[in-house]
Amino acid sequence: MSADGAPDPVYLATAVEIVLRAGDIQLAGRESGFRVAKKGAIDLVTEVDLACERMCRAVLAERFPDHDILAEELSADPGEAARARYRWVFDPLDGTTNYAHGLPIFCASLALELDGQAVVGAIYDPCRRELFTAEKGQGAFVNGAALKASGTEALGDALLVTGFPYDMHLRGPELVELFGLFLHQARAVRRLGSAALDLCYVAAGRFEGFWEQHLKPWDVAAGALVVAEAGGRITGMDGGPFDARAGHLVASNGLVHAAILDVIRDSRSGRSLDRTH
């Protein structure tokens, strides 16, 4: 950290370099073809995921050998405590299922945590050539232009987004019920298949809110910082402080946040919704 508390610029430069290089690998894989394997019943991994992660680990090991790295494919335990003060959290290909099916909604996402709190984030969507970046206390940007969350105040005017876990077939009723309640309360609800981009789109004002559970730290560490630095709000689904390791979150423009939490609270309490926010 610099004297004014801002992260060292070399960290953001490194994060940007890595996600841009990952984007190149992803696009090259679409042209040349790639192998796909299963980690679970519907949870996929491609050789592109692995190539991106190995590239990231090589760059970070050379430049910051005393930093920890937590990444999706080659890390043992996402809940393991960091050994070093600095830890890089990397999703080499967020939206793998989309990627494997040729759907152009995917990205690479990299955050740097200091003492467990994200201070740098970079997310790159190679299909749209959109680079989202954020530094703690320095704002959030897309391709260098400042991001600002939307000014929509009513949930009924809001466009929301969510995601479902890979074990959806085991948790379906609970998640589908909540999805249905938001369909009743909001203008519309989308599901894109990339939590990192969902968060960036909240920061950019394209969505007013995002909720999801059963997440991993690499899904949200960078995107949550982008939301916060764009003037949005991010908490757990219980309304408590956001923790990337907790596995659940609500991100919003701040103005519809309480209404989103109300819907979740009512769903969990079993009450029906007959009011409009």
N, C-alpha and C positions, 0 to 999 in steps of 0.2 A: 504494500500500500504506500502511496505517496504521502507527503507531509500534510496535504489537505484531506486525507482520508479516501481519495479516489484510488481505484485499483491501478496497478502499474500498467501502462499502455501496452506493454509487450504481451500481457495476458490476453487482451481482446484481439490483438493482431494474430496471436497464435490460434485462438478459437476460430476466428474468421478463416484463416488459412486452412484449418483442418476441415471445417464443414464445406468449404468450397471444393477442396480436393475430394471429399466424400461425394459431393454432388457430381463431379466429373466421373468418378468410378460408377456411380449409379446410372448415369446416362450411357456410359460405355457398355455397361452390362445389358441394358435394354437393347442395344444394337447387336451385340455379339451373342446374346443368350446366356443363361445361367442355370445352375442346378438348384433345385429346391428340396429341402428335407423337412421333416416334421419334428417339432419339439413336443407336441401334444396332439390331441385329436384334431384341432383346427389351428394350432399355433405353428407358424411356419418360420423357417430360417433359410436364407439363400446364401450362396457363396459370396454374393455382393455384401451382405451384412458383415460377413467375416473379413472380407478384404478391407472394408472401410474401418473396421475396428482395429485390425492389425496395423494399418497405416497410422491411425490415431495414436495407438500405444507406442509405436516406434518414434514418432515425432516428440511426444511428451517425455518419453524415457531419455531421449537425447538432450532435450532442453531443460527439463525440470526433473532430474532423477530422484530428487527427494520428495516429490509430490506423489500422492496416492492417485489411483485411477479406478473408477467404478464404471463398468460398461456392460451392456446387455448380454453379449454372447459369451465372453470369456472370463467373467467374474463369478466367484463362487457363491457369494451370499450378499444380496442387495441390502440387507439389514445390518451387515457387519459395520462396526464403528470404524471410522477413519483412524489410521495410525498417525498420519501427518496433519498439520493444520490446514494444508491446502489439499483439496481433492477435486479432480476432474471427473465429471459425470457425463457419460457419452451414450447417446443412442445412435448407432451407426446407420440405421435405416428405420425411421419411425413411419409406419405404414407399410410394413412388409407384405401383408396380405394384398393391399392395393397394388404394390409393385409387382408381386408375383402374377397378378391377373391383368397387368397392363393398364391399370387405372392410374392416371398421373396425379395422384395426391399422396406425396411422401416427401420426406426431408431427412436431413441429418441435424442432430441437436446436441450441443455441447455447453456445459456450464462449468464454471470454476467455483467451488465452495471454499470459504475461509471459515474455519471453526464451525462447519455445518450450515453456513448461510451462503447462498449464492451471491457472488459479487460480479460475475461476468457471465453473459450468456450470448450464444450465437446459434441461429437456426437458419438453414438454407434449403429453400425449395428450388431445385434445379429446373423443374418444368416451367415455372413462372419467373425464374431468375430473380426471386425475392430473397434478400438477405436481411433477416431480423436480428438486431443486436441490442444489447442493454448492458450498462454498467451501474453498479450500485450508486445511487445518488446523482447519476449523470444523465438520466433519461433513456428512452427507448427509441429505436429508429428502424425504418425499412429502407434499404438502399440509400441511407444517409438522410432521409426525410423523417422529421420527428413524428412519433406516433402519439395519438391521443384517443382514449376510450370514448365511446359514444355518449351523447347527452340524453338518450332516451330515458324517461323517468318511470313509465308504466310497464308492468310486465305484459299487459295485453298488447303493447306495441313492440315487444321485444322479439328478436330472432335469437333463438337459443341453439346450442349444440351439445351433444353428449357422445359418449362412447360406451361400448360393452366389452366385458372381459372375454378372454379366450375360453373360459369355462362357463360361458353363457348358458349352455344347455343344462347346467346344474343349478343356475341361479335365475333362470328366466322369469318366473312369475313376479318376483320382487322387483326386478329391474324394469320389466315391461309395464308393471302397474305405475311406477313412478314416471316413466316415459309418457304414459297415457295421461297422467295428471297434468304434466307440463303442456301436452298438446291442447288440453282444455283451457289452460290459463294463459299461454303465450300466443303470439301471432303465428309462430311456426317453430318447429324443431328440426334440426338436421343432424346427420351422423356422417362424418367425413372419414373416420378411420385413422386419424393421426392426432393424438392429443397435443403434440407440440404445435402443430399448425392451428388446432382449435384455440389454443391459448394466444398465439400470435394474432389470430383474427379477432379475438376479444380486444386485444391491445390496439388493433387497427380500427376498431369501431365497426367491423363487419358483422360481428355478433355482439349481443348485449351480455350474454352469459353462457357459462359452460359448467357442467357438473359431470363428475365421473367418479367411480370407485374401483377398487382392485387394480390400482396403478402401481408402477414402479418408479423409483427416483429418477431414472434416466428419461422417463416419459415426460416429466414435468419440471425438472430443476431449472432448465434454461427458460422455458416458456413462462413459468410463474414470475421470474424476475422481469421479463419483458412486460407482462401485465402490470405489475406493481409500478414499474418505471414509466408506464404510459398513463398513470393516474387511475388505474383500475384497483379493484379490491380482490383479495384472495384469502380464503379461509378453508378450514376443513368443512366437510358436509354437516358437521355438528355445530358449525359456527365458531369453533375454536381456532386458535392460531394455526396457520398453515405449516405443515411439516412434510417435506418431500418424501419422507420415509413412512408416513402414515397410510398412504395408499388411497386417499380420497381427497377431493377438493371441490370447492365452488370458486369460480373466477368470474368476475363481472365488471361492468363499468362503474360499479359502486352504487349507482342509483337504484338498481333493481335487485341488489344483493339480498336485502331483508326479505323481499317477496319470494325470491328463489328459496331461501332457507325456510320460509314458512311452508312452502309446498312440500319440501322434504320432511319437515317436522310433522306435518299433518299426515303424510303418507306413512311415516314410521309409527305414528300413534294410532293409525287405523281409522282416522276420521275422514269422512268424505269432504270434498271441497265444493262449497256452494256459494263462495264469495268471489268477487273479482278484485284483483290487486291493480 
